[in-house]
Structure formats: C-alpha cells, structure tokens
Amino acid sequence: MKFQGKAYTFGNDVNTDEILPARYLNTSDPAELAAHLMEDADPNFAAKVRPGDIIVAGSNFGCGSSREHAPLAIKTAGVACVVAGSFARIFYRNAFNIGLPILESPEAAAAIKSGQEVEVDAAAGRIRNLTTAASYPVKPIPAFMRELVAAGGLMPWVKQQMEKKKSDHKG
Amino acid sequence: MNRPMTLGEKILARAAGLKFVSPGDIILAKLDLCLGNDITAPLAIKHFYANGGRKVFDRKRVALVPDHFTPNKDIKSAEQAKLLREFAREQKLLYYWDQGSCGIEHALLPEQGVVVPGDLMIGADSHTCTYGALGAFTTGVGSTDLAAAMLIGQAWFKVPPTIKLVFTGKRKADVTAKDMILTAIARLGVDGANYRVLELTGPAISSLSMEGRLTMSNMAIEAGAVTGIIAPDKITRAYAQRRSQRRPRYYQSDPDAKYERVEEFDVSRLEPVVAKPHLPSNVVPVSQARDVVIDQAVIGSCTNGRIEDLREAAKLLKGKKVSPRVRTIIFPATPAIWRQALKEGLLEVFMSSGCVISPPTCGPCLGGHMGVLAKGERAVATTNRNFVGRMGHPESEVYLASAGVAAASAIKGRLALPREVRGKDWKKGVKK
C-alpha cells in the first residue's frame, strides 16, 4: 500500500469543526460534505485538493466531535492518506472504520512543507519526501488494517468476511 | 487472588465477561445502551441497512435523540430527522423522543434514567462521556461503530490507562464545576488525556451536586479523554434511585488500583475563569479578561443547561436588564428543565431582563441554528467548545464560561464577574 502525492500541511489540534463545519452536517451525502472539506482552516482547500494529495498535520488531528463525516469528506475528496504527529482517539477509529488510511509520524509532520511531493509506504513503514530526499520513520499499518482499508472500511470488510465464510462452507 | 482495578476497568471487565482487565487489553464487550442523534444516526442507519441489518439487537437498548438541528432548521435537516423517526417506528425503539418530549441527549438520558450507574455504553456523539458522572463507562464513537452496535450489541475496546484527578479544598463563591473542569483541561491540554480515562475524585467532587458532576464529566473529551468517570456515592444513589429504568450497578475503584498518574487541584485557589478562543484549554481568570466586549450570551447546552445553571443565571438577572447590545439566548436542555424553570418563575425573570428562550436543542453550541454568529462577532457561552467557526462564521469568537459569568457578562456587555452585578448585600444570599 503506497501513496504518492502533493502535501498540504496544517498545524496542531486541527478539530473536526475545521475539517467539516457543523453547519454542513444537515446531510450525509459524501460528495456534498467533501465540497466543504477543511473550509474553516483553508477556505480554498476543497477547490485545490486533487485525488492522491496527502494531508500532513501536527498533533491531535481530528479532535473534538465524533462526526464520521470528517474522515468521510477527506476520503471522498480523494485525499490518499493523512499523516499527523498524532490523532485524537475517536477520529483514529472513525478513519479506519470508513477506510481512510492514516499514519502517525511526528518526524514527518514536523519536516514536510506544503507543496512538497511525498511518498508513503504504509506496509513498510516509510515516508519519503521526494522534494528534499529526506525520509522519516512511521509505524506501518498492520496487514489486517490494510485489508480493512482496501475493502472500503469496517462494514464492507465484515460483509466480505461473512460472504467468504458462507462460500467456504458451501465449497 | 483479586487483582486491583479502577471502577472503569471493573465495568469493562464485567461487560466483557472477564474477571480482570488491564490497560492495553483489547476486549469485545456487551453494551448496555447505544445512542445516536440526528447528525450521526443517519449515517449509522445507512450502514445498518447496507450490511443486511433487519432488526436492531434489542429495541430497549438503542436510543435515538433528534436534538442537534431540531426543531428542523431547514429541509435537509428535516429529511435527516425524518429518517430517524421512521427508523425508530419501524424498529419499535423504546427510546426515541420527538418535539415536545425531546431534549439535548446528554441532559435527557440521565434525567430520564435511560443510562444508569455501572453501564457500558457508546454514543455517536463525542459528549457521550457525560454519563461518567453517574459512575458509568460511556464514550463517544462514530457512526460505523454505532451501526455495528445496533446490529450486534457489542463493541471492541482497547482498555485505556486512567489518570486520576484529585480535587481538594472548598470553592469560593461563584466558582463552579465549569471553572474546575476548565482549569483541569488547561493543565492537561486538549490532548493531555487522549486515549485515557479521567477519574474525577476528591472532596471537592463529592461536594458537587449531580448537575455539577455532569458538567465536569461532559468536558472530559475536551482533554481528549475516553470518559470522565466519578465513583458513585450517596448523591449518585439518590439521583439514580428516583429515575433508573434498569437496575444500577455501583462500582468503586480498589484502593490499590493502578493509575498512569495523579494530578491534584486545590479548588480553594480558583476564581471564575473563561476559555478564550480557539481552544477549551486557553483558560484565564475572568478578572483578566474584563475588557472583552460581547455581542451574544448563550446559556444552556449539554454542559450547562440544567436547572441549577438556569437558577444561577436568573439570580443575577432578576430585576436587571441585559445590555441592549447583547443578544442573550437561554436554552433549557430538556422539557422537564424548561417546565421546572417555568414553575420557579425563572422564565419570567429571563423575559423581563430581555433574554430570548429557546426550545431544548443543541442549536447555537455547534453553530447549527437559533443564534449563529456573524463575521467578527463574539459570544460568551456556557457550552463546551470554542473552536474556529464553532458558533458560526469562521471569524467569530466564543468564550466558554459558567452560567453566572455568562449572565453577568450579558448585563455588562463585556466579560464580567457575577459580583460586579450584585447589590452590596449579595453575600447574605450565598449558601455557607
């Protein structure tokens, strides 16, 4: 599981109100949500972010509300993954549950600048800054979690497992 | 041999069918209750059906509270609320409330005895940690976890380490539970308790009413905590006995239970505080922020919308007018609180002083409706978050404070201490 894209950086304690303001939570349509991604942190973000881009942020990313709409909007906008110094607990769980890969690396979070080209190897646990040729350690995403991300989140993964069991049984 | 546990660990162990759990253990546990609201439940209901859901695991253990954008603020919110209503009817849910009986989830559920001491519960709302005040292990999750809970009645947890906060000393007049928890968040930091349980203890917690305790546990998430748990005592039992819809279980931490660390707070040294924009940890004494001019005062929410808060505000507002430049909004958290305020004449006081009274709703707290701020505007609020854009425009500001500080500020038109608006003989009225 490898990603390569342009980095967009944010500071510490980016909360879910900044990622997706509550005023847009009167819908759960992913595309509508994605149109307002990061609006209160950077009003132009949704317009400029491209599929494959990578969000890089400081510590405690995703603190605040439990809205799953926040990671859902990030994923729907095409952001490949989020690298942060650390994540708030509920956001961490929600991100994997909906199939958005996220990685913790305080080193990468401190060094990477907006606009730099970054490569993330989630299985090997390595982040490379292709612009500066620096590399940073990161805890790899374990195989089970990668499988979960590939399936599109916890629910589709559970469904796959159940179907597999069913067909194994028949077979 | 019995190994020592905290009360939170005991609840997790019981729900997982284990004799003992310790931090780091991953467990699958049975839930006593799960909760969703009109923002988070629509996504959960989608997941529920998409994954073959037909019946919830137990119609008496799923609670849906349409409180965020209700009474419906626009067509889209009306559609979301309708989705909840139809799901609740189809599934014959025991715990669903609609306008007239509905209140803010975290005030309504303990008031109605739906969540009880000793429960293990998840809710798709970060302030689900509020019920820790009852001696329950309750925590916020996302919509996917809620969907799974509605399907199978279980959730997995990584047992968190616990930080013990000990509050000692006697509070000075006008120092409230809100000032205590804001002070704790300032010391811990907004991620200081990330993936940890806060256990709130000490004589200054024991002397708090259940309402004050609910205020404190409510804001545990603002330090990143999984929950903010308080050991049950006489006050808890008296509160629970009157209303519990299921049998409560009372757990205590063992004297030799293990804590990651212990932090002490001497509340006798506290004075009323505010959290300045844009983090709940950005706390200063009100006395150092008295030059901050405000456009709006908001008194209510799951943090401070209970009857004690309304009494505290009414005591200061009685016979006075709020500043003509301050829009003052009172939102009692539940219909029962609303009615009680009506009976006690508090609503009359609010009306006479120039406030507007909202139906129970989360409303302005998250910038939904009923008091959204324009660009450059500033509010003092008894709510729980002051993030960028939380109450409206990204360039508006929120200062978090107690009901007394919010009421005094509404009168003065700037951040103010309750004593600034009292008559000279105010001390006569203060309980010893």
Interface residues (C-beta under 8 A of the other chain):
Chain A: D13 N15 D17 E18 P21 A22 R23 L25 N26 T27 S28 E39 D40 A41 P43 S59 N60 C63 G64 S65 S66 R67 E68 H69 P71 L72 S86 A88 R89 I90 R93 N94 N97 I98 G153 L154 M155 P156 V158 K159
Chain B: I39 T40 P42 L43 K46 H47 A50 N51 G52 H68 F69 K73 D74 K76 S77 Q80 G123 A124 D125 S126 T128 G140 V141 G142 S143 T144 D145 A147 A148 V190 D191 N194 Y195 G224 V226 L279 L366 G367 G368 V372 R385 F387 V388 G389 R390 G392 P394
